[in-house]
Amino acid sequence: MESFIVLVQYFRSLSGSVSLPAISTPTPRLPMDWNENPMLPRFLALLCVLGLVSAQDLQLCTQCIQQSRTWCTETKTCEASTTSCKNGVTVLLNCPRLPDPAYAYNETFARYYMTPIVAGVFAKSPEPCLKAQVPHVAYYKNVHVKCATEMPDVHCYGYTAWDPVEKAVIIAFEGTSTPFQMTDEILSFFVNKVAFFDNGYLFKYFHDAFFFLWNGGLEQQVRTLKYQYPDYKVYITGHSLGASIATITASYLVKWNMWTPENVRLITYGQPRTGDYDFATWHDATFPYAYRIIHHRDPVPHIPPRLGRDKMFHHRYEVWYNNNMAVGKPYTICQEADGDYCSNTVISAESWEHMWYFDRNLGEWGEKGCPSS
């Protein structure tokens, strides 16, 4: 893991964030115009309808960005690119907004419901975790497949379940499990991305991992549960690599019309960047309930770096815990998608925090069956 952290720090230096924790002013760039990206007007219209931002502020922020200038969130003014405002916005997705209150983040749900579900992926069977913490969740089946062609001992794992109380189908994914898998992920950063319909691109490794799982048994499990419980919502979660697979799973399930976006609950832990800016635009316009939980200085959410013309870009919403995540500790719902805000304002070098969520080591807790003490 130490070598991985060195690589993370190198990538972050390339993306210009090594000078943190001081907040740096990002270099402005003009986003695609309206005709080049048809999702943008839909995205903006959705925000206005929901009332999450004022129409005037959104219009001013958008106009400012299209002029290759910087929108200062504190003063709500459009400034030159050399501005020294603390929170400068230079891309549309970073125009500040909060979630629709009807789909607000619920820490109790994340801490006591979704966390034992994701911890279960680290055990030989998730059933002990489910029985100990969420006994009304019924385990269905797991899927374990080889998910890379170039490296040995690279596997992906997930499982499915259902909850008659929540009326939800549940899908959970494991994160990176071996040094070989970490190497494969890092090397694949230099491989071309894969198109996600006409809505941007996905990081090829994560895209391929999803289809290895889907074709390896996950599809049959999900379709069976959907057939048995057609009116259920779907809850999807994952840690690390599994977090990216969770995001891609949610995206395909909606594209394939298996669930409507309003019936998807996506909560991830320590998620790497999964797609590019256009994918993030589509994702934000599609899913009202999607939260990426980040523990303090967890380094993994900062890779792959935001580099190049088609840079990788996080979707909303980041939930940042700038603390040990113990009960009662505060958190921030980040109003921007992916810039020099929230977790990007600290140097990410604490590898242990990648496994430590809600005051527990997810791997150790899951292996022990998620005991209460």
C-alpha positions in Angstrom: 0.0 0.0 0.0 2.9 2.4 0.6 4.0 2.2 -3.0 0.4 2.9 -4.0 0.3 6.0 -1.8 3.5 7.3 -3.5 1.8 6.9 -6.8 -1.3 8.7 -5.6 0.9 11.6 -4.5 2.6 11.6 -7.9 -0.7 11.7 -9.7 -2.0 14.5 -7.5 1.2 16.5 -8.2 0.5 16.1 -11.9 -3.0 17.5 -11.4 -1.7 20.5 -9.6 -3.1 19.7 -6.1 0.1 18.9 -4.3 0.3 22.4 -2.8 -2.8 21.7 -0.7 -4.1 22.1 2.0 -4.2 25.8 0.9 -7.0 26.0 -1.6 -5.7 26.8 -5.1 -7.6 28.6 -7.8 -8.2 26.2 -10.6 -7.3 27.2 -14.2 -10.4 28.2 -16.0 -11.5 26.4 -19.1 -14.5 26.8 -21.4 -16.9 23.8 -21.2 -18.7 22.4 -24.2 -21.3 24.7 -25.6 -25.0 23.8 -25.5 -25.1 22.2 -28.9 -22.1 20.0 -28.2 -23.5 18.7 -24.9 -27.3 18.3 -25.0 -27.3 17.1 -21.4 -26.4 20.6 -20.1 -29.7 22.4 -20.7 -31.6 19.4 -19.3 -29.3 19.4 -16.3 -29.8 23.1 -15.7 -33.6 22.9 -16.2 -33.7 20.1 -13.6 -31.9 22.2 -11.0 -34.3 25.1 -11.5 -37.4 22.9 -11.3 -36.2 21.3 -8.1 -35.4 24.7 -6.7 -32.0 23.6 -5.5 -30.4 26.8 -6.9 -31.9 30.1 -7.8 -32.4 30.6 -11.5 -30.5 33.9 -11.4 -27.5 32.4 -9.6 -27.4 29.5 -11.9 -27.6 31.7 -15.0 -24.9 34.0 -13.7 -22.6 31.1 -12.8 -23.1 29.5 -16.2 -22.6 32.7 -18.1 -19.4 33.4 -16.1 -18.0 30.0 -16.9 -18.8 30.2 -20.6 -16.8 33.5 -20.6 -13.7 31.5 -19.3 -13.9 33.5 -16.1 -14.2 32.4 -12.5 -17.4 32.4 -10.4 -16.8 33.4 -6.8 -19.3 31.6 -4.6 -18.7 33.9 -1.6 -19.5 37.1 -3.3 -21.6 35.7 -6.2 -19.6 37.7 -8.7 -17.8 36.8 -11.9 -14.1 37.5 -11.7 -11.1 37.3 -13.9 -9.3 34.0 -14.1 -6.5 35.4 -11.9 -8.9 36.0 -9.0 -7.9 35.1 -5.5 -11.4 34.2 -4.3 -11.4 31.3 -1.9 -13.9 29.1 -3.7 -13.6 29.8 -7.4 -15.8 27.8 -9.9 -14.6 27.3 -13.4 -16.8 24.4 -14.7 -20.5 24.0 -14.7 -20.7 20.9 -12.5 -19.0 22.9 -9.7 -21.7 25.6 -9.6 -22.7 25.1 -5.9 -26.0 23.3 -5.1 -27.4 21.0 -2.5 -29.4 17.8 -3.0 -33.1 17.7 -3.4 -34.5 17.6 0.2 -36.7 14.7 -0.8 -33.5 12.7 -1.4 -31.4 14.1 1.4 -28.4 12.3 2.9 -29.3 10.3 6.0 -26.4 9.5 8.1 -28.3 7.0 10.2 -29.1 5.0 7.1 -25.5 5.2 5.8 -23.9 4.3 9.2 -26.2 1.6 10.5 -27.8 0.1 7.3 -25.5 0.5 4.3 -22.1 0.1 6.2 -22.7 -3.4 7.5 -24.0 -4.3 4.0 -20.7 -3.2 2.4 -18.6 -4.7 5.2 -20.2 -8.0 4.4 -18.3 -8.2 1.1 -15.1 -8.7 3.1 -16.3 -12.0 4.7 -16.5 -15.5 3.2 -20.3 -15.0 3.5 -22.1 -11.7 4.2 -24.8 -13.5 6.1 -23.2 -13.0 9.6 -23.0 -9.3 9.0 -26.5 -9.1 7.8 -27.9 -11.1 10.7 -26.0 -9.1 13.3 -26.8 -5.6 12.1 -29.7 -5.7 9.6 -31.5 -9.0 10.3 -34.4 -8.2 8.0 -32.1 -8.2 5.0 -32.1 -11.6 3.3 -28.9 -12.8 1.6 -29.5 -14.2 -1.9 -26.4 -15.1 -3.8 -22.8 -14.0 -4.5 -20.8 -13.7 -7.7 -17.0 -14.2 -7.8 -15.2 -13.9 -11.1 -11.8 -13.3 -12.6 -12.0 -9.7 -13.8 -8.8 -9.0 -15.6 -7.0 -10.7 -18.5 -3.5 -9.4 -18.1 -2.7 -10.1 -14.4 -2.9 -13.3 -12.3 -5.0 -13.5 -9.2 -7.3 -10.6 -10.0 -10.9 -11.2 -9.0 -14.0 -9.2 -8.4 -16.7 -10.1 -5.9 -20.2 -9.0 -5.1 -23.5 -10.2 -3.7 -27.2 -9.7 -3.9 -29.9 -9.6 -1.2 -33.4 -8.2 -0.6 -35.2 -6.4 2.2 -38.9 -6.8 2.7 -39.0 -4.0 5.3 -37.3 -1.4 3.1 -38.8 -3.1 0.0 -35.4 -3.0 -1.7 -33.2 -5.2 -3.8 -29.6 -4.9 -2.6 -26.3 -5.1 -4.6 -22.9 -4.8 -2.9 -19.4 -4.9 -4.3 -15.9 -5.6 -2.8 -13.0 -3.3 -3.4 -9.4 -4.0 -4.5 -8.4 -7.3 -2.9 -4.8 -8.1 -3.9 -1.5 -6.3 -4.9 -2.0 -7.8 -8.4 -5.4 -6.1 -8.7 -4.0 -2.8 -7.6 -1.2 -3.0 -10.2 -3.8 -3.9 -12.9 -5.9 -0.9 -12.0 -3.0 1.5 -12.0 -1.6 0.2 -15.3 -5.0 0.4 -16.9 -5.1 4.1 -16.2 -3.1 4.5 -19.3 -5.6 2.5 -21.4 -8.3 4.3 -23.4 -11.6 4.9 -21.7 -14.8 3.2 -22.9 -17.9 5.1 -24.1 -21.0 5.0 -22.0 -23.7 5.2 -24.7 -23.5 8.9 -25.8 -23.0 10.1 -22.2 -19.3 10.4 -21.9 -16.7 7.8 -21.0 -15.9 5.4 -18.2 -12.5 4.3 -16.9 -12.0 1.0 -18.8 -10.9 -1.1 -15.9 -14.1 -0.3 -13.9 -16.3 -0.8 -17.0 -14.7 -4.2 -17.8 -15.0 -5.3 -14.1 -18.7 -4.6 -14.1 -19.3 -6.7 -17.2 -17.1 -9.6 -15.9 -19.5 -9.6 -12.9 -22.6 -9.0 -14.9 -21.9 -11.8 -17.3 -20.5 -14.0 -14.6 -23.8 -14.4 -12.8 -24.9 -11.0 -11.5 -27.3 -10.4 -14.3 -29.3 -13.6 -13.5 -29.4 -12.7 -9.8 -30.6 -9.2 -10.4 -33.2 -10.2 -13.0 -34.5 -12.9 -10.7 -34.9 -10.5 -7.8 -36.5 -7.9 -10.1 -39.0 -10.5 -11.3 -39.8 -11.6 -7.8 -40.0 -8.1 -6.4 -41.0 -5.8 -9.3 -42.0 -2.9 -7.1 -38.9 -2.8 -4.9 -36.3 0.0 -5.1 -32.6 -1.0 -5.6 -29.9 -0.1 -3.1 -26.4 -0.3 -4.5 -23.1 0.1 -2.6 -19.4 -0.7 -2.8 -16.0 0.1 -1.4 -13.0 1.4 -3.5 -13.1 -0.5 -6.8 -16.4 -1.8 -5.7 -17.7 1.8 -5.3 -16.9 2.5 -9.0 -18.6 -0.8 -10.0 -21.6 0.2 -8.0 -21.9 3.5 -9.8 -21.6 1.8 -13.2 -24.2 -0.8 -12.1 -26.7 1.9 -11.2 -26.0 3.6 -14.5 -26.6 0.5 -16.6 -29.7 -0.6 -14.7 -31.3 2.8 -15.4 -30.2 2.8 -19.1 -31.6 -0.7 -19.5 -34.9 0.5 -17.9 -34.7 -2.0 -15.1 -35.2 0.7 -12.5 -36.1 4.4 -12.7 -33.5 6.8 -11.3 -35.9 7.9 -8.5 -35.9 4.3 -7.2 -32.1 3.9 -7.0 -30.2 4.6 -3.8 -26.4 4.7 -4.4 -24.0 5.1 -1.5 -20.3 4.4 -2.0 -17.2 4.4 0.2 -13.8 5.6 -0.9 -14.8 5.8 -4.6 -12.1 6.5 -7.2 -13.0 8.8 -10.2 -15.1 6.5 -12.4 -15.9 8.5 -15.6 -15.2 11.7 -17.4 -16.9 15.1 -17.2 -19.7 14.2 -19.6 -20.5 11.1 -17.7 -20.6 13.0 -14.5 -22.9 15.5 -16.2 -25.3 12.7 -17.2 -25.1 11.1 -13.8 -25.9 14.3 -11.9 -28.9 15.0 -14.2 -30.1 11.4 -13.8 -29.8 10.3 -10.2 -31.4 12.3 -7.4 -29.9 10.0 -4.7 -26.2 9.4 -5.1 -23.6 9.9 -2.3 -19.9 9.3 -2.3 -18.7 9.0 1.3 -15.1 10.0 1.9 -13.2 9.6 5.1 -10.8 12.5 5.8 -7.6 11.9 3.9 -8.5 8.7 2.1 -6.3 8.8 -1.0 -8.3 6.6 -3.4 -11.0 9.2 -4.3 -8.3 11.3 -5.8 -7.3 8.9 -8.5 -7.3 8.7 -11.5 -6.2 12.3 -11.6 -8.0 15.1 -13.4 -5.7 15.3 -16.3 -5.9 15.8 -20.1 -8.7 17.0 -22.4 -11.1 14.2 -21.3 -10.2 14.4 -17.7 -11.8 12.0 -15.2 -14.4 13.8 -13.0 -16.4 12.8 -10.0 -20.2 12.9 -10.0 -22.1 14.4 -7.0 -22.5 14.3 -4.1 -19.4 14.0 -2.0 -20.0 13.5 1.8 -16.8 14.4 3.5 -16.0 13.5 7.1 -13.0 15.6 8.1 -12.6 13.5 11.3 -12.6 9.9 12.6 -16.2 9.4 11.6 -17.3 8.4 15.2 -20.9 8.8 16.2 -21.9 12.4 16.4 -19.0 13.8 14.3 -19.9 16.4 11.7 -19.7 16.0 8.0 -20.0 18.2 4.9 -22.3 17.7 1.9 -20.1 19.2 -0.8 -22.0 21.6 -3.0 -19.4 21.2 -5.8 -18.9 18.0 -7.8 -15.1 17.8 -8.2 -12.8 20.7 -7.7 -10.4 22.1 -5.0 -13.1 21.8 -2.4 -13.8 19.4 0.6 -11.6 16.4 0.5 -9.5 17.9 -2.3 -8.3 20.6 0.1 -6.1 18.1 2.1 -3.1 16.1 1.1 -4.3 12.5 0.9 -1.6 10.3 2.4 -3.4 8.3 5.1 -3.8 4.8 3.5 -5.4 3.4 6.6 -8.3 5.8 6.3 -9.3 4.0 3.1 -10.4 1.0 5.1 -11.7 2.9 8.1 -15.3 4.1 7.7 -17.8 5.1 10.4 -15.2 4.4 13.1 -14.6 0.8 12.0 -12.1 -1.1 9.8 -14.5 -2.4 7.2 -12.4 -5.4 6.3 -11.7 -6.6 9.9 -15.3 -5.8 11.0 -16.7 -7.7 8.1 -14.5 -10.7 8.5 -15.6 -11.0 12.2 -19.3 -10.9 11.2 -19.9 -7.2 12.1 -20.3 -7.6 15.9 -21.9 -4.7 17.7 -19.1 -4.3 20.2 
